[in-house]
Every structure is written in structure tokens, then in C-alpha cells.
């Protein structure tokens, strides 16, 4: 784990030039990034929603609106293009869909005993039945320098189910987390 005594954020990992940071405990400091000489709100520092929003801003040029909890992202229908301010479709793809997850999708977790606010992770690679996820504030210890976790994608007939079966360093509580589906900015 990073140097927790350092006042600067410690990087847990970097994917697509978007760093994910270790969560340094509960704080409610807002985070902003500068895009085209203006400040764009990304969320509460070190939280999963902040990382997902920042990832979409920096890789796709879109931002989703305010949410109270990570699992509320699944209910959003649009994202906003940062440059044009035009609304774009934010597709909800539920578990069991015929549409598999792809790079750049957001995986949305239901709230649970361990994740009261739910969780969101970013798909950074799909290789057959393995899906790489990048995230903040899940367990802090990335499995690899290119992803936080690698989970199993199952196909039953023409339906896809993203599991929370972790390929390295599995935790018992992982199996209790429920994935609602994934979101795609169109």
C-alpha cells in the first residue's frame, strides 16, 4: 500500500492515463479537474464514483450527473459531452443481456452490507471470459499494475453475466456483492 503518512494522494494504479488513488479514510472534499480552462466536478475524493466520473471525462469527454449512491448510476439515461454540453445516451445493460461488457463500460454494484452505497468500477479490458476492472475504494490493493481486479464473465446461451469471482486474491465478501449490470456512454 502507498505511503499513508504522505499528504499527497498515493496512486493505487493507472489505466489509460487515469490514476486511481488509495482512499485515506472518510473525507468529503470535492475533487475537480480542469478541462478547457474550466473546473469540472468529479466527485468526492478517493471514492469509486469520483474515479468512474473522472475516467469517463478523461477518456470519452463525457460526464454523468450527480448521484447519491454508486448504484444510482444505473438509473441515469444520459451523459453530457464536456465540450459541446450536448446530452448523449448512457445505455443501461442489465445482467443477462445479450450485450457483453466492453472497455470503458461502468460496472454497477447493488448496495450491500459491505458496500452500503453500492460500487462502480470501470472495465479496462475484456479478454475472453476475463474482465479487467479499475476502481477506487474497493479494497485498495490492485492485483496488477494494469487493473485492480480481474473477474469472470460467464455466457449462458446468448446471455452474459459478469460475476464478482475474482481471479487473484479472492476475498470471501466478494461473492456477496451483486452486479446490477454495466453502463455505456454512446
C-alpha positions in Angstrom: 0.0 0.0 0.0 1.1 3.6 -0.6 2.7 5.9 2.0 -0.2 6.9 4.2 1.8 9.5 6.0 2.3 11.5 2.8 -0.2 14.3 2.5 -0.3 13.8 -1.3 -2.7 11.2 -2.7 -1.0 7.8 -3.2 -1.6 6.2 -6.5 -3.0 2.6 -6.4 -2.8 2.1 -10.2 -3.0 3.9 -13.5 -5.1 2.8 -16.5 -5.4 4.8 -19.7 -3.5 7.6 -18.1 -6.2 7.9 -15.4 -4.7 7.3 -11.9 -6.8 5.7 -9.1 -5.9 6.7 -5.6 -5.9 4.9 -2.2 -8.8 6.0 0.0 -7.4 7.8 3.0 -10.5 7.4 5.1 -13.7 9.3 5.2 -13.5 12.8 3.9 -16.0 14.8 2.0 -13.6 17.0 0.0 -14.8 17.6 -3.5 -12.5 16.9 -6.4 -12.3 18.9 -9.7 -10.2 18.6 -12.8 -9.5 21.4 -15.3 -10.8 20.8 -18.8 -10.5 23.6 -21.4 -9.8 26.2 -18.7 -12.8 25.3 -16.6 -13.2 23.3 -13.4 -15.3 20.1 -13.8 -16.6 18.4 -10.7 -15.5 14.7 -10.5 -16.9 13.8 -7.1 -15.8 13.2 -3.5 -12.1 12.5 -3.4 -11.0 8.8 -3.4 -14.5 7.4 -3.8 -15.5 4.9 -6.5 -17.9 7.3 -8.2 -15.2 10.0 -8.4 -12.9 7.6 -10.3 -15.6 6.4 -12.7 -16.7 10.0 -13.5 -13.0 11.2 -13.9 -12.3 8.1 -16.1 -15.2 9.0 -18.5 -14.3 12.7 -18.6 -10.6 12.0 -19.5 -11.2 9.1 -21.9 -14.6 9.8 -23.5 -15.1 13.5 -22.8 -18.4 12.9 -21.1 -19.7 13.3 -17.5 -22.7 11.8 -15.7 -24.8 13.8 -13.3 -24.9 13.9 -9.5 -25.8 10.6 -7.7 -26.4 10.0 -4.1 -25.0 6.4 -4.3 -23.0 4.5 -6.8 -25.8 2.1 -7.6 -27.9 5.1 -8.7 -25.7 5.5 -11.8 -27.6 2.6 -13.3 -30.8 4.7 -13.4 -29.2 7.6 -15.3 -30.2 7.9 -19.0 -27.7 10.5 -20.3 -24.2 11.8 -20.0 -23.1 15.3 -21.0 -20.4 16.0 -23.6 -17.9 18.2 -21.8 -17.0 20.3 -24.8 -20.5 20.7 -26.5 -22.7 20.4 -23.4 -24.9 18.1 -25.6 -26.7 15.2 -23.9 -25.7 11.7 -25.1 -27.2 8.3 -24.4 -26.0 6.4 -21.3 -27.1 2.9 -22.0 -28.1 0.6 -19.1 -27.2 -3.0 -19.9 -28.5 -5.4 -17.2 -27.0 -8.7 -16.2 -28.3 -11.4 -18.5 -28.2 -9.1 -21.6 -27.0 -10.3 -25.0 -24.6 -7.3 -24.9 -21.3 -8.2 -23.3 -19.3 -5.6 -21.3 -16.6 -3.7 -23.2 -13.7 -1.4 -22.5 -14.9 1.9 -21.0 -18.2 0.5 -19.6 -19.0 1.1 -15.9 -19.9 -1.9 -13.8 -22.6 -1.1 -11.3 -22.9 -3.0 -8.0 -26.1 -3.1 -5.8 -25.8 -1.8 -2.2 -24.8 -4.5 0.3 -23.7 -5.0 3.9 -20.1 -4.3 2.9 -20.9 -1.6 0.2 -23.7 0.5 1.6 -23.6 2.9 -1.2 -23.1 0.2 -3.9 -20.0 0.4 -6.0 -18.9 1.3 -9.5 -15.8 0.0 -11.4 -14.5 0.7 -14.9 -14.0 -2.1 -17.5 -10.5 -1.6 -18.8 -10.1 -4.8 -20.8 -12.1 -7.8 -21.9 -10.1 -10.9 -22.9 -12.4 -13.9 -23.5 -14.1 -14.7 -20.2 -11.8 -12.4 -18.1 -12.7 -8.7 -17.5 -10.2 -6.3 -16.0 -11.6 -3.6 -13.7 -10.1 -0.4 -12.4 -11.6 1.3 -9.4 -11.1 3.3 -6.2 -12.3 2.4 -2.7 -13.0 -1.3 -3.1 -10.1 -3.0 -1.4 -7.2 -0.6 -2.3 -4.8 -3.2 -3.3 -4.6 -3.5 -7.1 -3.9 -7.1 -8.3 -1.8 -5.9 -11.2 -0.4 -2.5 -12.4 -3.0 -2.6 -15.2 -6.1 -3.4 -13.2 -7.5 -3.5 -9.7 -9.3 -6.8 -10.1 -9.9 -9.4 -12.8 -13.3 -11.0 -12.7 -15.0 -13.8 -14.6 -17.5 -13.2 -17.4 -19.9 -16.1 -18.0 -22.0 -16.7 -21.1 -25.1 -18.8 -20.9 -26.7 -19.2 -24.4 -26.8 -15.6 -25.7 -26.8 -14.1 -22.2 -23.8 -12.5 -20.4 -23.3 -12.5 -16.7 -20.4 -10.6 -15.1 -19.5 -12.3 -11.9 -17.6 -11.0 -8.9 -15.5 -14.1 -8.9 -12.0 -12.6 -8.6 -9.1 -14.3 -10.3 -6.4 -13.3 -7.9 -6.5 -12.5 -4.1 -10.2 -13.5 -3.7 -12.0 -12.3 -0.6 -15.0 -14.2 0.9 -17.1 -11.0 0.8 -16.5 -10.6 -2.9 -19.0 -13.3 -3.6 -21.8 -11.5 -1.7 -21.6 -8.4 -4.0 -24.3 -8.2 -6.6 -23.6 -6.7 -10.0 -26.7 -5.0 -11.5 -25.2 -4.5 -14.9 -23.0 -2.1 -16.9 -23.4 1.3 -18.3 -22.1 2.5 -21.7 -21.8 6.1 -23.0 -23.0 6.1 -26.6 
